[in-house]
Amino acid sequence: SILVGLGFNCIAIFCIAIAFWFLKMRYPRIYANNVCESKSPRDVADTPLAWATASWKTTTDEAVKCAGLDQALLVEFCDVAMQILIQIALPTTLVLCPLHFFLGGNRALDQGDHLSRIAMGNVVRPHPWLFYVHAFFVWMVVLTTEATIHQTMQSFLVRCGQWRKELPYPQASTVLVEGIPLPYRSDAKLREFF
């Protein structure tokens, strides 16, 4: 049942958090090296969940300075995924689930499936108008995801350009060359050109 699954997941999350806290105390250089070397953007208390609040408050720019661009963008990727999920899940859950439950036609209840009463499985076929609502939500999901990804890409380009400017020589002077004709594909010919 859903309550058994929910209970198991809550117990698993609690056990994983306790294990992480124990491992962080036992092996601080592995799990909290930046805090040990005072490289973290803020002070972290020695309580079990202090790492969670500190990491939640850390901005992407602080993470770039502390851990580098690649690690910061991994965190940014997770943040963008959560942002997209919230933007999609809230309206979908608040609109589609009640529509399925109250106006879907109780197809799932007739089959003895109580959990599907809030899902598409509760909608009778052919329903006169509910599938059009789903088509609208498909486009809402596509446009929301696309807009969020484009917005994030713009901030990535700014960070990437700043990171390239701060690289030391000779990395900062690297040039990407594409579309070279075959007779000119040699180091000597490239040096002649540049």
Rosetta constraint file for C-alpha pairs under 8 A:
AtomPair CA 1 CA 5 HARMONIC 6.55 0.50
AtomPair CA 2 CA 6 HARMONIC 6.07 0.50
AtomPair CA 3 CA 7 HARMONIC 5.98 0.50
AtomPair CA 4 CA 8 HARMONIC 6.07 0.50
AtomPair CA 5 CA 9 HARMONIC 6.13 0.50
AtomPair CA 6 CA 10 HARMONIC 6.20 0.50
AtomPair CA 7 CA 11 HARMONIC 6.23 0.50
AtomPair CA 8 CA 12 HARMONIC 6.09 0.50
AtomPair CA 9 CA 13 HARMONIC 6.12 0.50
AtomPair CA 10 CA 14 HARMONIC 6.19 0.50
AtomPair CA 11 CA 15 HARMONIC 6.14 0.50
AtomPair CA 12 CA 16 HARMONIC 6.11 0.50
AtomPair CA 13 CA 17 HARMONIC 6.14 0.50
AtomPair CA 14 CA 18 HARMONIC 6.25 0.50
AtomPair CA 15 CA 19 HARMONIC 6.09 0.50
AtomPair CA 16 CA 20 HARMONIC 6.07 0.50
AtomPair CA 17 CA 21 HARMONIC 6.16 0.50
AtomPair CA 18 CA 22 HARMONIC 6.15 0.50
AtomPair CA 18 CA 48 HARMONIC 7.96 0.50
AtomPair CA 19 CA 23 HARMONIC 6.08 0.50
AtomPair CA 20 CA 24 HARMONIC 5.94 0.50
AtomPair CA 21 CA 25 HARMONIC 6.29 0.50
AtomPair CA 21 CA 48 HARMONIC 5.79 0.50
AtomPair CA 21 CA 49 HARMONIC 7.96 0.50
AtomPair CA 22 CA 26 HARMONIC 6.13 0.50
AtomPair CA 23 CA 27 HARMONIC 5.68 0.50
AtomPair CA 23 CA 28 HARMONIC 7.66 0.50
AtomPair CA 23 CA 31 HARMONIC 7.43 0.50
AtomPair CA 24 CA 28 HARMONIC 5.10 0.50
AtomPair CA 24 CA 30 HARMONIC 7.51 0.50
AtomPair CA 24 CA 31 HARMONIC 5.16 0.50
AtomPair CA 24 CA 32 HARMONIC 6.66 0.50
AtomPair CA 27 CA 31 HARMONIC 6.48 0.50
AtomPair CA 28 CA 32 HARMONIC 5.02 0.50
AtomPair CA 28 CA 33 HARMONIC 6.26 0.50
AtomPair CA 28 CA 36 HARMONIC 7.32 0.50
AtomPair CA 29 CA 33 HARMONIC 4.40 0.50
AtomPair CA 29 CA 36 HARMONIC 7.01 0.50
AtomPair CA 32 CA 36 HARMONIC 6.30 0.50
AtomPair CA 33 CA 37 HARMONIC 6.20 0.50
AtomPair CA 34 CA 38 HARMONIC 5.88 0.50
AtomPair CA 34 CA 39 HARMONIC 4.74 0.50
AtomPair CA 34 CA 40 HARMONIC 5.14 0.50
AtomPair CA 34 CA 66 HARMONIC 7.82 0.50
AtomPair CA 35 CA 39 HARMONIC 6.02 0.50
AtomPair CA 35 CA 40 HARMONIC 5.28 0.50
AtomPair CA 35 CA 43 HARMONIC 7.32 0.50
AtomPair CA 35 CA 44 HARMONIC 7.08 0.50
AtomPair CA 39 CA 66 HARMONIC 6.23 0.50
AtomPair CA 40 CA 66 HARMONIC 6.14 0.50
AtomPair CA 41 CA 58 HARMONIC 7.18 0.50
AtomPair CA 41 CA 62 HARMONIC 6.20 0.50
AtomPair CA 41 CA 63 HARMONIC 7.63 0.50
AtomPair CA 41 CA 66 HARMONIC 6.80 0.50
AtomPair CA 42 CA 54 HARMONIC 7.11 0.50
AtomPair CA 43 CA 54 HARMONIC 7.94 0.50
AtomPair CA 44 CA 50 HARMONIC 6.01 0.50
AtomPair CA 44 CA 51 HARMONIC 6.44 0.50
AtomPair CA 44 CA 54 HARMONIC 6.46 0.50
AtomPair CA 45 CA 50 HARMONIC 5.65 0.50
AtomPair CA 45 CA 51 HARMONIC 7.82 0.50
AtomPair CA 46 CA 50 HARMONIC 6.74 0.50
AtomPair CA 49 CA 53 HARMONIC 6.86 0.50
AtomPair CA 50 CA 54 HARMONIC 6.13 0.50
AtomPair CA 51 CA 55 HARMONIC 5.97 0.50
AtomPair CA 52 CA 56 HARMONIC 6.05 0.50
AtomPair CA 53 CA 57 HARMONIC 6.26 0.50
AtomPair CA 54 CA 58 HARMONIC 6.32 0.50
AtomPair CA 58 CA 62 HARMONIC 6.25 0.50
AtomPair CA 58 CA 63 HARMONIC 6.73 0.50
AtomPair CA 59 CA 63 HARMONIC 6.32 0.50
AtomPair CA 60 CA 64 HARMONIC 6.20 0.50
AtomPair CA 60 CA 72 HARMONIC 5.80 0.50
AtomPair CA 60 CA 73 HARMONIC 7.45 0.50
AtomPair CA 60 CA 75 HARMONIC 7.64 0.50
AtomPair CA 60 CA 76 HARMONIC 6.58 0.50
AtomPair CA 61 CA 65 HARMONIC 6.49 0.50
AtomPair CA 61 CA 72 HARMONIC 7.73 0.50
AtomPair CA 62 CA 66 HARMONIC 6.17 0.50
AtomPair CA 63 CA 67 HARMONIC 5.55 0.50
AtomPair CA 63 CA 68 HARMONIC 6.77 0.50
AtomPair CA 63 CA 69 HARMONIC 7.69 0.50
AtomPair CA 63 CA 71 HARMONIC 7.57 0.50
AtomPair CA 63 CA 72 HARMONIC 5.10 0.50
AtomPair CA 64 CA 68 HARMONIC 4.44 0.50
AtomPair CA 64 CA 69 HARMONIC 4.83 0.50
AtomPair CA 64 CA 70 HARMONIC 7.93 0.50
AtomPair CA 64 CA 71 HARMONIC 7.43 0.50
AtomPair CA 64 CA 72 HARMONIC 5.26 0.50
AtomPair CA 65 CA 69 HARMONIC 7.89 0.50
AtomPair CA 67 CA 71 HARMONIC 6.08 0.50
AtomPair CA 67 CA 72 HARMONIC 6.69 0.50
AtomPair CA 68 CA 72 HARMONIC 6.21 0.50
AtomPair CA 69 CA 73 HARMONIC 6.00 0.50
AtomPair CA 69 CA 160 HARMONIC 7.86 0.50
AtomPair CA 69 CA 163 HARMONIC 7.46 0.50
AtomPair CA 70 CA 74 HARMONIC 6.29 0.50
AtomPair CA 71 CA 75 HARMONIC 6.55 0.50
AtomPair CA 72 CA 76 HARMONIC 6.15 0.50
AtomPair CA 73 CA 77 HARMONIC 5.92 0.50
AtomPair CA 74 CA 78 HARMONIC 6.52 0.50
AtomPair CA 75 CA 79 HARMONIC 6.24 0.50
AtomPair CA 76 CA 80 HARMONIC 6.09 0.50
AtomPair CA 77 CA 81 HARMONIC 6.19 0.50
AtomPair CA 78 CA 82 HARMONIC 6.24 0.50
AtomPair CA 79 CA 83 HARMONIC 6.12 0.50
AtomPair CA 80 CA 84 HARMONIC 6.11 0.50
AtomPair CA 80 CA 148 HARMONIC 7.58 0.50
AtomPair CA 80 CA 149 HARMONIC 7.78 0.50
AtomPair CA 80 CA 152 HARMONIC 7.56 0.50
AtomPair CA 81 CA 85 HARMONIC 6.11 0.50
AtomPair CA 82 CA 86 HARMONIC 6.15 0.50
AtomPair CA 83 CA 87 HARMONIC 6.15 0.50
AtomPair CA 84 CA 88 HARMONIC 6.09 0.50
AtomPair CA 84 CA 144 HARMONIC 7.34 0.50
AtomPair CA 84 CA 145 HARMONIC 6.16 0.50
AtomPair CA 84 CA 148 HARMONIC 7.01 0.50
AtomPair CA 85 CA 89 HARMONIC 5.60 0.50
AtomPair CA 86 CA 90 HARMONIC 5.79 0.50
AtomPair CA 87 CA 91 HARMONIC 7.19 0.50
AtomPair CA 87 CA 144 HARMONIC 7.38 0.50
AtomPair CA 88 CA 92 HARMONIC 6.15 0.50
AtomPair CA 88 CA 140 HARMONIC 7.94 0.50
AtomPair CA 88 CA 141 HARMONIC 6.09 0.50
AtomPair CA 88 CA 144 HARMONIC 7.49 0.50
AtomPair CA 89 CA 93 HARMONIC 5.71 0.50
AtomPair CA 90 CA 94 HARMONIC 5.97 0.50
AtomPair CA 91 CA 95 HARMONIC 5.85 0.50
AtomPair CA 91 CA 96 HARMONIC 7.89 0.50
AtomPair CA 92 CA 96 HARMONIC 5.37 0.50
AtomPair CA 92 CA 97 HARMONIC 7.27 0.50
AtomPair CA 92 CA 137 HARMONIC 7.36 0.50
AtomPair CA 93 CA 97 HARMONIC 5.32 0.50
AtomPair CA 93 CA 98 HARMONIC 7.86 0.50
AtomPair CA 94 CA 98 HARMONIC 6.85 0.50
AtomPair CA 95 CA 99 HARMONIC 6.38 0.50
AtomPair CA 96 CA 100 HARMONIC 6.03 0.50
AtomPair CA 96 CA 118 HARMONIC 7.80 0.50
AtomPair CA 96 CA 119 HARMONIC 7.88 0.50
AtomPair CA 96 CA 134 HARMONIC 7.99 0.50
AtomPair CA 97 CA 101 HARMONIC 6.09 0.50
AtomPair CA 97 CA 118 HARMONIC 4.64 0.50
AtomPair CA 97 CA 119 HARMONIC 6.23 0.50
AtomPair CA 98 CA 102 HARMONIC 5.88 0.50
AtomPair CA 98 CA 103 HARMONIC 7.78 0.50
AtomPair CA 98 CA 118 HARMONIC 6.65 0.50
AtomPair CA 99 CA 103 HARMONIC 5.24 0.50
AtomPair CA 99 CA 104 HARMONIC 6.40 0.50
AtomPair CA 99 CA 118 HARMONIC 7.85 0.50
AtomPair CA 99 CA 130 HARMONIC 7.95 0.50
AtomPair CA 100 CA 104 HARMONIC 4.42 0.50
AtomPair CA 100 CA 105 HARMONIC 7.87 0.50
AtomPair CA 100 CA 117 HARMONIC 6.58 0.50
AtomPair CA 100 CA 118 HARMONIC 5.19 0.50
AtomPair CA 100 CA 119 HARMONIC 5.94 0.50
AtomPair CA 100 CA 120 HARMONIC 6.47 0.50
AtomPair CA 100 CA 122 HARMONIC 6.06 0.50
AtomPair CA 100 CA 123 HARMONIC 6.18 0.50
AtomPair CA 101 CA 106 HARMONIC 7.32 0.50
AtomPair CA 101 CA 117 HARMONIC 5.23 0.50
AtomPair CA 101 CA 118 HARMONIC 4.81 0.50
AtomPair CA 101 CA 119 HARMONIC 7.54 0.50
AtomPair CA 101 CA 122 HARMONIC 7.05 0.50
AtomPair CA 103 CA 123 HARMONIC 7.83 0.50
AtomPair CA 104 CA 122 HARMONIC 5.53 0.50
AtomPair CA 104 CA 123 HARMONIC 4.07 0.50
AtomPair CA 104 CA 124 HARMONIC 6.19 0.50
AtomPair CA 104 CA 127 HARMONIC 7.69 0.50
AtomPair CA 104 CA 130 HARMONIC 7.60 0.50
AtomPair CA 105 CA 122 HARMONIC 6.53 0.50
AtomPair CA 105 CA 123 HARMONIC 5.61 0.50
AtomPair CA 105 CA 124 HARMONIC 5.43 0.50
AtomPair CA 106 CA 110 HARMONIC 6.42 0.50
AtomPair CA 106 CA 117 HARMONIC 6.82 0.50
AtomPair CA 106 CA 122 HARMONIC 5.29 0.50
AtomPair CA 106 CA 123 HARMONIC 6.75 0.50
AtomPair CA 106 CA 124 HARMONIC 7.28 0.50
AtomPair CA 107 CA 111 HARMONIC 6.64 0.50
AtomPair CA 107 CA 117 HARMONIC 7.92 0.50
AtomPair CA 107 CA 121 HARMONIC 6.94 0.50
AtomPair CA 107 CA 122 HARMONIC 4.62 0.50
AtomPair CA 107 CA 123 HARMONIC 5.98 0.50
AtomPair CA 107 CA 124 HARMONIC 5.61 0.50
AtomPair CA 108 CA 112 HARMONIC 6.26 0.50
AtomPair CA 108 CA 113 HARMONIC 5.09 0.50
AtomPair CA 108 CA 114 HARMONIC 6.59 0.50
AtomPair CA 108 CA 116 HARMONIC 5.86 0.50
AtomPair CA 108 CA 117 HARMONIC 5.66 0.50
AtomPair CA 108 CA 121 HARMONIC 5.92 0.50
AtomPair CA 108 CA 122 HARMONIC 4.53 0.50
AtomPair CA 108 CA 123 HARMONIC 7.77 0.50
AtomPair CA 109 CA 113 HARMONIC 5.52 0.50
AtomPair CA 109 CA 114 HARMONIC 5.85 0.50
AtomPair CA 109 CA 117 HARMONIC 6.71 0.50
AtomPair CA 109 CA 122 HARMONIC 7.34 0.50
AtomPair CA 113 CA 117 HARMONIC 7.18 0.50
AtomPair CA 115 CA 119 HARMONIC 7.87 0.50
AtomPair CA 116 CA 120 HARMONIC 7.27 0.50
AtomPair CA 116 CA 121 HARMONIC 5.64 0.50
AtomPair CA 116 CA 122 HARMONIC 6.02 0.50
AtomPair CA 117 CA 121 HARMONIC 6.95 0.50
AtomPair CA 117 CA 122 HARMONIC 4.99 0.50
AtomPair CA 118 CA 122 HARMONIC 6.83 0.50
AtomPair CA 119 CA 123 HARMONIC 7.83 0.50
AtomPair CA 123 CA 127 HARMONIC 6.91 0.50
AtomPair CA 123 CA 130 HARMONIC 7.91 0.50
AtomPair CA 127 CA 131 HARMONIC 6.95 0.50
AtomPair CA 129 CA 133 HARMONIC 7.04 0.50
AtomPair CA 130 CA 134 HARMONIC 6.67 0.50
AtomPair CA 131 CA 135 HARMONIC 6.39 0.50
AtomPair CA 132 CA 136 HARMONIC 6.39 0.50
AtomPair CA 133 CA 137 HARMONIC 6.37 0.50
AtomPair CA 134 CA 138 HARMONIC 6.16 0.50
AtomPair CA 135 CA 139 HARMONIC 6.57 0.50
AtomPair CA 136 CA 140 HARMONIC 6.26 0.50
AtomPair CA 137 CA 141 HARMONIC 6.09 0.50
AtomPair CA 138 CA 142 HARMONIC 6.31 0.50
AtomPair CA 139 CA 143 HARMONIC 6.02 0.50
AtomPair CA 140 CA 144 HARMONIC 5.90 0.50
AtomPair CA 141 CA 145 HARMONIC 6.00 0.50
AtomPair CA 142 CA 146 HARMONIC 6.07 0.50
AtomPair CA 143 CA 147 HARMONIC 6.01 0.50
AtomPair CA 144 CA 148 HARMONIC 6.14 0.50
AtomPair CA 145 CA 149 HARMONIC 6.12 0.50
AtomPair CA 146 CA 150 HARMONIC 6.15 0.50
AtomPair CA 147 CA 151 HARMONIC 6.13 0.50
AtomPair CA 148 CA 152 HARMONIC 6.14 0.50
AtomPair CA 149 CA 153 HARMONIC 6.01 0.50
AtomPair CA 150 CA 154 HARMONIC 6.37 0.50
AtomPair CA 151 CA 155 HARMONIC 6.78 0.50
AtomPair CA 152 CA 156 HARMONIC 6.16 0.50
AtomPair CA 153 CA 157 HARMONIC 6.19 0.50
AtomPair CA 154 CA 158 HARMONIC 6.54 0.50
AtomPair CA 155 CA 159 HARMONIC 6.29 0.50
AtomPair CA 156 CA 160 HARMONIC 5.92 0.50
AtomPair CA 157 CA 161 HARMONIC 6.02 0.50
AtomPair CA 158 CA 162 HARMONIC 6.23 0.50
AtomPair CA 159 CA 163 HARMONIC 6.04 0.50
AtomPair CA 160 CA 164 HARMONIC 6.17 0.50
AtomPair CA 161 CA 165 HARMONIC 6.30 0.50
AtomPair CA 162 CA 166 HARMONIC 6.41 0.50
AtomPair CA 163 CA 167 HARMONIC 6.46 0.50
AtomPair CA 164 CA 172 HARMONIC 6.24 0.50
AtomPair CA 165 CA 172 HARMONIC 6.62 0.50
AtomPair CA 166 CA 172 HARMONIC 7.51 0.50
AtomPair CA 167 CA 171 HARMONIC 6.11 0.50
AtomPair CA 167 CA 172 HARMONIC 5.05 0.50
AtomPair CA 168 CA 172 HARMONIC 5.65 0.50
AtomPair CA 169 CA 173 HARMONIC 6.35 0.50
AtomPair CA 170 CA 174 HARMONIC 6.77 0.50
AtomPair CA 180 CA 184 HARMONIC 6.51 0.50
AtomPair CA 180 CA 185 HARMONIC 6.32 0.50
AtomPair CA 181 CA 185 HARMONIC 6.69 0.50
AtomPair CA 184 CA 189 HARMONIC 5.55 0.50
AtomPair CA 184 CA 190 HARMONIC 7.14 0.50
AtomPair CA 185 CA 189 HARMONIC 6.86 0.50
AtomPair CA 185 CA 190 HARMONIC 7.25 0.50
AtomPair CA 186 CA 190 HARMONIC 6.23 0.50
AtomPair CA 187 CA 191 HARMONIC 6.16 0.50
AtomPair CA 188 CA 192 HARMONIC 6.29 0.50
AtomPair CA 189 CA 193 HARMONIC 6.40 0.50
AtomPair CA 190 CA 194 HARMONIC 6.36 0.50
